[in-house]
Structure formats: C-alpha cells, structure tokens
C-alpha cells in the first residue's frame, strides 16, 4: 500500500513493497532522522526539514521506494 505524507510544498510518497531498508534515508551522517525516523509513527515527518533538503535525501533512495511531487507542479 502506497503511503503519502504532505506539507505545504511537497508530498512524500513511500512504497513499502519497493523498500529494501537500506537505511540511507535516516541513518548515519547523511541520514535525515528529523524526517525519516522508523522509531516514530508515522515514520515520515514532512515538517522535519526544508523541502530542498527532503528532496535531496529522497534522491539518495537506492530502491526508488521514496519519491515526491511538489504541490505547485500538480
């Protein structure tokens, strides 16, 4: 089941069936734990960082399980 999480600028799309749990989204020095935190439900907080930073992190997802669309692009 596809899940979506939105703030005023962006909708983050997570496809759990595609996720390989690489942990790149949240773990380590380059992770974005303020947005992607598996210890909290819901685990994606679209208010946790700037839109540009969230997009940068989503672009590191190796499986394509995370994607996004900007609301002004709809």
C-alpha positions in Angstrom: 0.0 0.0 0.0 1.4 3.4 -1.1 1.6 6.0 1.7 1.8 9.7 1.3 2.9 12.4 3.7 2.5 16.1 2.9 3.5 19.6 4.0 2.5 22.8 2.2 5.2 22.4 -0.5 5.7 18.7 -1.1 4.1 15.2 -0.9 6.5 12.4 0.0 5.4 9.1 -1.4 6.6 5.8 0.2 6.1 2.5 -1.5 6.8 -0.1 1.3 6.8 -3.0 -1.2 9.8 -1.5 -3.0 11.7 -0.6 0.1 14.9 -2.6 0.6 15.6 -1.0 4.1 19.0 0.4 3.1 18.6 3.0 5.9 20.1 5.7 3.7 17.1 7.9 4.4 17.6 8.2 8.1 20.9 6.6 9.3 24.4 7.9 9.6 25.9 11.3 9.0 24.0 11.8 5.8 20.7 10.5 7.1 17.7 12.8 7.8 16.4 11.5 11.1 14.2 14.6 11.6 12.1 13.5 8.6 12.6 9.7 8.4 12.5 8.1 11.8 11.5 4.4 12.0 11.1 4.7 15.8 8.1 7.1 15.5 4.7 6.5 13.9 4.1 7.8 11.3 7.8 7.4 10.5 7.9 10.2 7.9 7.5 13.8 9.2 7.4 16.2 6.2 7.7 19.1 8.5 11.1 17.9 9.8 13.3 19.7 7.3 13.2 22.1 4.4 11.7 20.9 1.2 15.0 21.1 -0.7 16.7 19.0 2.0 13.9 16.4 1.9 14.2 16.2 -1.9 18.0 15.8 -1.6 17.5 12.9 0.8 14.8 11.2 -1.3 17.1 11.3 -4.3 19.5 9.0 -2.4 17.0 6.2 -2.1 18.5 3.2 -3.9 15.3 1.3 -4.4 13.0 4.1 -5.5 10.6 3.4 -2.6 10.8 7.1 -1.7 9.7 9.7 -4.2 8.0 13.0 -4.1 6.0 15.6 -6.0 5.8 19.3 -5.5 2.4 20.7 -4.9 2.9 23.6 -7.4 3.7 21.0 -10.1 0.2 19.4 -9.9 
